[in-house]
Structure formats: C-alpha cells, structure tokens
Amino acid sequence: MVLDLGSDLSKPAYQRLAEAIREGVLAGRFRPGEKLPSTRALALTLSLARNTVLEAYEQLLAEGYLSARHGSGTFVASDLPERALHAPEISDPAGASSGAGPVAPLAAFGRRVVDGEVWSHIRRDAGRSPYEFRYGTPSFDEFPIDAWRTLTKRVLDYPPRELLGYGPPEGLPQLREALARYLQRSRGVRCSAEQVLVVNGSQQALDLAARVLVDPGDGVVIEEPCYPGARAVFAANGARIVPVGCDEEGLVVKDIPRGPKVAYVTPSHQFPSGVVMSATRRLELLAWAERAGATIIEDDYDSEFRYEGRPLAALQGLDAGGRVVYTGTLSKVLLPALRLGYMVAPRPLQPAISGAKWLTDRHVALLYQAVLALFIDEGHFERHLRRMRKVYERRRQALLEAFEAHFGGRARVLGTQSGMHVLVHLEDVADDESFIARAAEQGVGIYSARVYYTGEPPRGASFLMGYSSVSEDGIREGVRLISKLAP
C-alpha cells in the first residue's frame, strides 16, 4: 500500500495516516469491501509504530470509512460517508474523458492508431444475444477439454527446464515441427520446421509482416471488401491502402496499379464474401509479385472447414520465387483464448521477423506451446478437426435451409462452400443499423458487413453471419425471427 503522509509535521502521524487512507478511499484507489493490510504489516511498510497505525484505523472505523470483522481483519466500508461528494473512480489526469488529449504528444504511429478504425473494431460488444451470429467464435462446448487437461497435467507434472525460462522467439522446436508436418500434409504448404514461427494469433502475424515489409507511404493492396483488422494494422504502420475489387474468381489482379510492394489476400475463402480464388488468378497474382518485386501475405484463416469440392491447397504451395508469407490461426479451430497462430516466411525474411517478434513480446506462452505440440502429435488435433467439420456442416446446412424456408428469394446467401460464416445480402433492406437494432430486440445478434468495405458497399444491406457457435435449433429460430423484420 503506497500512502503519502504529507509534510505537515504539526499534525500527529496517526492523523496524517488516517487522512491519507481516507483520501485513497474517496478517490477510489481502495475499493469498498477491499481488505487493508494488518496494523503490523502496514507499520512495517511505512516505518511507523504499530500504535500509530492502530490509532489511524480506530479513527477511520469511528468515522465509518473502515469496518472490522472479528478474526478476518480490517476492510474498506461498503457504505461510505460523503460518497456523493466525491468521484468514485480515480480522476483522469490525462483529461482523456474531457477530450483534452494525452499529456504527452503521440508519435505518428499512435496518431494513426487513434485516428484509424482500431478503436471501433476492438470496442465492439462481446455479443450476448440468445441467438448470437457473431463471426469467428468456435463452438466452445465441442472443445476436447478432457484431452487438453490431461496433456496439460502431463506437461506440468515433470516440466523440462526449457519450459520454465525464456523461450526462442520462433517457438518451441517440437511445436514448429508438428505444425510444419500438419501444414505440409493438410494445406500443401512447402516449408521446413525452421520456417515456422509461432505467434499470438494471426493478428500478430499481420503486425509482424507489416513491421518488416512496410515503410510509411508504401502501397499495400487489400481486397475489397476486406478484414478490417488487416486494413487497420497496415494503415497504423503508415501504409497507403490500395483497395482492389474481387469477382467470382477472387482478387482482380489486372486492376492492381503500379507501385504497391505488398498484397494481402485470403485466397482460400475470401473474407467476407467467401469467394475461392481460382487457380488461374493465383498464378496471375504470383506472376504480378515476381514482376513487381512484391510480397504476398496469405491469410489462411479458416481453410480447415471446407464442405463442397476437393480440399484446396494454399497459395504458398505454388510459390516458387519466395514471394508469399503464409499466416494461419488456431483461434477458429481450438479456442481464441489460447492466442496461438503461426506464420511461414521465405528464408530471407526470417531474421527480420524473428527479431521483430523478440522485440514485441519475446515468445508465446511456452506451456500452451508444449501442450499443443502433444495435442497435434498424438492425433487429438486432427480428430477434433474431423469432428468439427461435421458439426459445422450440419449448422451450415441448417442455416441455408432456414433462409430458404423463411426468406426464399428475398435473400442471397454467399460464401457457403467453406468456413464458419456466410454473407447474407438483403437488397430490400435500406437501413442496416436499424435492422440490426430491431433484430437485437428479438434476441438475435447479427452484424453489418459495411465495416469490411473501404468504399461504398453494394445497394441494400449485407450481414456477416457466423454459425459456428449457434446450435442448429438456435439457427433456425434466429433466422425465423429476423425474417419477420425484413420487407
């Protein structure tokens, strides 16, 4: 407990201590119900006589600021006097709440973060509607928690010394090896374990790529529409954003202007439209990167879930010139709370990316890395994937059938071949925000696709609807409820 007893020695020490504690309580630094240190411990901390602390506590007990519980200690009172006359929270010295701005001037990066779309993106509500169609949330009930618990206990029972200290920024060797084998086998990625970097989710992978590839003013091609977290991270690093449209074959490569040195794409399942980039368009994009001396960042965010046609190989597997940085996440497959992702970079970029990772946060939590390596090596990971493909396939089918039954031709449902979401377009809905608000009143959480467009979205209203965390019955009922709101 840090207390300023002031310099007015004309007051007794117990009185100055009582005033300091009282001010802390009224300022909100010591909260109602919070336990205070024992008189002996506080006397030792402040180099005061114990009787001095006893007197201060007794005065505050008499005034009603503190309460004592026999055998438990001394606590801040739950019902404080003068509370209405004081702010319950700590004052805002930076003046942020009044719009005065920070005390210290922001650097260019800080200004770009504040002025960009980051705040609006990260401050969205968590989503607690009974029928919640938020994108990107896996089905928590299906996670194999027993297997994860068993493997975690095994790691913790006899932890090797390398798990108790600092780890390599690239990740644990055993996890990098496990991920390399998985990516080679399931995604056609051409890599060795040495090329795999373990990161805190794919968002960090994008940030690391932006840091080492983009200088302020450099052009970065993004798909239109596009994942706003990618657009925001490149803009925050000073990039000049170059939106390029997509058609039924993916990014329209011929529309890329001269100058950009980086292109960010989601070829296996364009976000948010769900379009799959054709083989011809993939080869065109690689040829563009070779001519322009550019780098392609491939975000393979949910390719594990494909329901129609043959499995698709990653764009990186076609790259013979070392032009593709491949990124993926385990948040959609396992749990977002684990904060685990990976990136595979061409060898010349690895020292810079590893160094940037070390500067950012040293390494991903070693315990989770060790458990995940076992989870993959012992077959739990792919077993879980097979089960979740069946679960999400049933939920996808329930969604499509519900829209057909309740909307018919009033709705276009796009991006149905794979992933964990669809894009629903309602041309007769003019005000998407009003529609969302009315849906929320019915207990249905749906979200506008407007934020994914750099320019103007198509006429009507488009909604991104994730179905992975909603039961089949919940999907049917949620779609039925919103159908009553549509024209």
RAJO-V831771 format. One record per residue. N is the residue number from 1. PHI is phi in whole degrees, -180 to 180 (none if undefined). D_LAST is the distance of its C-alpha to the last C-alpha in Angstrom with 1 decimal. Layout:
# RAJO-V831771
n;phi;d_last
N;PHI;D_LAST
N;PHI;D_LAST
This chain:
# RAJO-V831771
n;phi;d_last
1;none;61.1
2;-97;61.7
3;-134;63.1
4;-101;64.7
5;-84;67.7
6;74;68.4
7;-117;71.8
8;-83;73.0
9;-76;76.0
10;-72;77.1
11;-93;74.5
12;-62;75.4
13;-61;73.5
14;-65;71.9
15;-70;70.4
16;-63;69.1
17;-66;67.5
18;-61;65.9
19;-65;64.5
20;-65;63.0
21;-67;61.4
22;-60;60.1
23;-63;58.5
24;-64;56.9
25;-66;55.4
26;-69;54.1
27;-82;52.7
28;91;50.7
29;-72;52.8
30;-113;54.0
31;-88;51.2
32;-54;51.5
33;87;52.9
34;-76;54.1
35;-80;57.6
36;-95;60.3
37;-61;63.2
38;-65;66.4
39;-60;69.1
40;-66;71.3
41;-66;68.6
42;-70;67.6
43;-62;71.3
44;-66;71.9
45;-64;68.9
46;-96;69.9
47;57;73.7
48;-117;74.2
49;-71;76.4
50;-62;74.6
51;-62;75.8
52;-62;74.0
53;-66;70.6
54;-59;71.5
55;-64;72.1
56;-64;68.9
57;-63;66.9
58;-63;68.8
59;-63;68.0
60;-71;64.3
61;-66;64.3
62;-67;66.0
63;-79;63.5
64;93;60.6
65;-80;59.1
66;-122;60.2
67;-136;60.6
68;-113;63.0
69;-119;62.5
70;-58;65.7
71;82;66.1
72;-115;62.8
73;127;63.4
74;-113;62.2
75;-131;58.5
76;-67;56.6
77;-64;55.9
78;-75;52.4
79;-115;52.6
80;-91;54.1
81;-72;55.9
82;62;55.0
83;-63;51.6
84;-67;49.8
85;-92;52.1
86;-133;51.3
87;-69;48.4
88;-73;47.6
89;-107;46.7
90;-63;49.0
91;-64;49.0
92;-102;47.3
93;-65;50.3
94;-80;48.3
95;71;46.3
96;-64;43.0
97;-71;41.1
98;-94;42.4
99;82;41.4
100;-76;45.1
101;89;44.8
102;-72;47.0
103;-64;50.8
104;-94;51.5
105;-66;50.0
106;-77;47.6
107;-74;48.5
108;-59;46.3
109;-62;44.6
110;-62;43.8
111;-66;42.4
112;-67;40.1
113;-66;38.9
114;-68;38.2
115;-81;36.7
116;-86;34.6
117;-101;31.5
118;-63;33.6
119;-60;33.1
120;-64;29.4
121;-75;29.4
122;-86;31.9
123;-97;30.8
124;-64;27.3
125;-60;27.0
126;-69;28.4
127;88;25.3
128;-132;26.0
129;-70;22.8
130;-57;23.3
131;-118;20.9
132;-104;21.9
133;-100;20.7
134;-71;23.0
135;-75;24.6
136;89;28.3
137;-96;29.4
138;-73;31.4
139;-81;31.8
140;-63;34.6
141;-66;35.5
142;-92;36.6
143;-66;38.9
144;-76;42.5
145;-65;43.9
146;-64;47.1
147;-65;48.1
148;-64;47.3
149;-64;49.3
150;-62;52.2
151;-68;52.4
152;-62;52.1
153;-63;55.0
154;-63;57.0
155;-67;56.7
156;-78;57.5
157;-63;60.5
158;-136;62.5
159;-70;60.8
160;-66;62.6
161;-59;63.8
162;-68;61.4
163;-88;58.4
164;-101;60.0
165;-115;60.5
166;-82;58.7
167;-109;57.3
168;-67;56.9
169;-62;54.0
170;-73;53.0
171;117;52.6
172;-65;54.8
173;-56;56.5
174;-68;55.7
175;-75;51.9
176;-62;52.0
177;-67;53.8
178;-64;51.4
179;-67;48.4
180;-61;50.1
181;-63;50.8
182;-63;47.2
183;-67;45.8
184;-63;48.3
185;-76;47.6
186;-99;43.9
187;-121;42.6
188;68;45.5
189;-76;46.3
190;-95;49.8
191;-161;51.4
192;-109;54.3
193;-61;54.1
194;-67;55.6
195;-89;52.5
196;-87;50.1
197;-118;49.4
198;-87;47.8
199;-129;45.4
200;-83;43.4
201;83;40.1
202;-67;38.7
203;-64;37.9
204;-68;41.7
205;-60;42.3
206;-65;40.2
207;-65;42.0
208;-64;45.4
209;-62;44.6
210;-63;43.5
211;-62;46.7
212;-95;49.1
213;-114;47.4
214;-118;45.9
215;-99;47.8
216;-53;46.3
217;95;45.0
218;-67;44.8
219;-81;41.8
220;-125;39.5
221;-77;37.0
222;-126;33.7
223;-72;30.9
224;-120;27.7
225;-78;25.6
226;-151;28.1
227;-61;28.9
228;-67;29.3
229;-65;32.4
230;-73;34.2
231;-57;33.3
232;-68;34.5
233;-70;37.7
234;-71;38.8
235;-64;38.0
236;-63;39.9
237;-86;42.9
238;94;42.9
239;-69;41.3
240;-94;39.8
241;-76;36.4
242;-120;35.8
243;-73;32.3
244;-129;32.3
245;-68;29.3
246;-120;28.7
247;-122;27.9
248;-69;27.8
249;-109;31.4
250;105;31.1
251;-56;32.7
252;-84;33.8
253;-62;37.4
254;-63;38.6
255;-89;36.4
256;-71;38.4
257;-76;40.6
258;-71;44.2
259;117;45.2
260;-59;43.0
261;-109;45.2
262;-140;42.5
263;-130;39.3
264;-105;36.9
265;-138;35.0
266;-125;33.2
267;-70;34.2
268;-78;33.8
269;-165;30.1
270;-52;28.8
271;-100;27.1
272;-104;24.2
273;-72;23.2
274;86;25.5
275;-65;27.3
276;-99;30.9
277;-68;33.5
278;-70;35.5
279;-62;39.3
280;-62;39.9
281;-67;37.9
282;-63;39.6
283;-66;43.0
284;-62;42.0
285;-66;41.0
286;-65;44.4
287;-65;46.2
288;-60;44.6
289;-62;45.7
290;-66;49.2
291;-66;49.5
292;-86;48.1
293;64;50.0
294;-104;46.7
295;-116;45.4
296;-104;42.2
297;-102;40.7
298;-99;38.9
299;-99;36.5
300;-102;36.4
301;-76;34.2
302;-147;32.9
303;-69;34.6
304;-66;36.1
305;-110;33.0
306;-126;32.5
307;-116;31.3
308;-132;31.6
309;79;34.6
310;-77;37.8
311;-59;38.2
312;-99;38.1
313;-80;41.1
314;-71;40.8
315;-57;41.2
316;-57;44.3
317;-67;46.0
318;-92;46.2
319;-82;47.6
320;-100;51.3
321;-109;51.8
322;66;50.9
323;-106;47.8
324;-114;45.2
325;-102;44.7
326;-100;42.8
327;-130;41.0
328;-152;39.4
329;-134;38.4
330;-106;39.1
331;-65;36.5
332;-78;33.8
333;-85;36.4
334;-109;38.4
335;-140;37.6
336;-60;36.5
337;-63;39.2
338;-72;41.9
339;51;41.2
340;-124;42.6
341;-150;42.0
342;-153;44.2
343;-142;44.9
344;-121;47.2
345;-118;48.8
346;-56;51.3
347;-54;54.8
348;-61;55.6
349;-88;52.7
350;-61;53.6
351;-59;56.2
352;-68;53.9
353;-68;50.9
354;-62;53.2
355;-65;54.8
356;-65;51.5
357;-64;50.5
358;-61;53.8
359;-68;53.4
360;-74;49.8
361;-155;50.5
362;68;53.5
363;-165;51.8
364;-74;49.1
365;-49;50.2
366;-68;52.9
367;-61;52.4
368;-61;48.8
369;-63;50.2
370;-65;53.0
371;-65;50.8
372;-64;48.3
373;-59;51.2
374;-66;52.3
375;-59;48.8
376;-75;48.5
377;-62;52.2
378;-93;52.2
379;87;49.1
380;-65;46.7
381;-63;44.3
382;-72;43.8
383;-64;43.7
384;-63;40.9
385;-60;39.0
386;-61;39.4
387;-66;38.1
388;-71;35.1
389;-60;34.1
390;-68;33.9
391;-63;31.9
392;-71;29.3
393;-63;29.2
394;-65;28.3
395;-70;25.6
396;-61;24.2
397;-64;24.2
398;-62;22.5
399;-65;19.6
400;-64;19.3
401;-66;19.5
402;-66;16.9
403;-67;14.3
404;-65;15.5
405;-71;15.4
406;-102;12.0
407;-114;9.9
408;59;12.3
409;-81;11.9
410;-76;8.4
411;-130;10.7
412;-108;14.2
413;-109;16.7
414;-114;19.8
415;71;23.3
416;-92;23.7
417;-74;27.4
418;-158;28.8
419;91;28.6
420;-129;26.9
421;-152;23.4
422;-132;20.6
423;-108;18.4
424;-107;14.7
425;-112;12.9
426;-116;9.2
427;-67;9.6
428;-86;6.3
429;-94;6.8
430;-89;9.7
431;-119;11.4
432;-67;12.3
433;-67;14.9
434;-65;12.8
435;-63;10.4
436;-63;13.9
437;-64;15.4
438;-69;13.0
439;-65;13.4
440;-62;17.1
441;-64;17.2
442;-91;16.3
443;85;19.1
444;-114;17.3
445;-99;18.7
446;-128;16.8
447;-138;18.0
448;-69;17.1
449;-88;19.0
450;-57;19.6
451;-67;23.1
452;-87;24.2
453;-99;24.3
454;-76;27.3
455;-101;25.8
456;-78;22.3
457;-72;19.7
458;-62;17.7
459;-60;14.9
460;94;11.5
461;-136;12.0
462;-120;14.4
463;-130;15.4
464;-88;18.9
465;-122;19.0
466;-84;22.5
467;-118;23.3
468;-72;27.0
469;-107;27.4
470;-114;25.0
471;-67;26.3
472;-61;25.0
473;-65;24.0
474;-64;22.4
475;-63;20.3
476;-62;19.1
477;-70;18.4
478;-63;16.7
479;-66;14.2
480;-60;13.6
481;-65;13.1
482;-75;10.5
483;-63;8.5
484;-74;8.1
485;-93;6.7
486;-81;3.8
487;-61;0.0
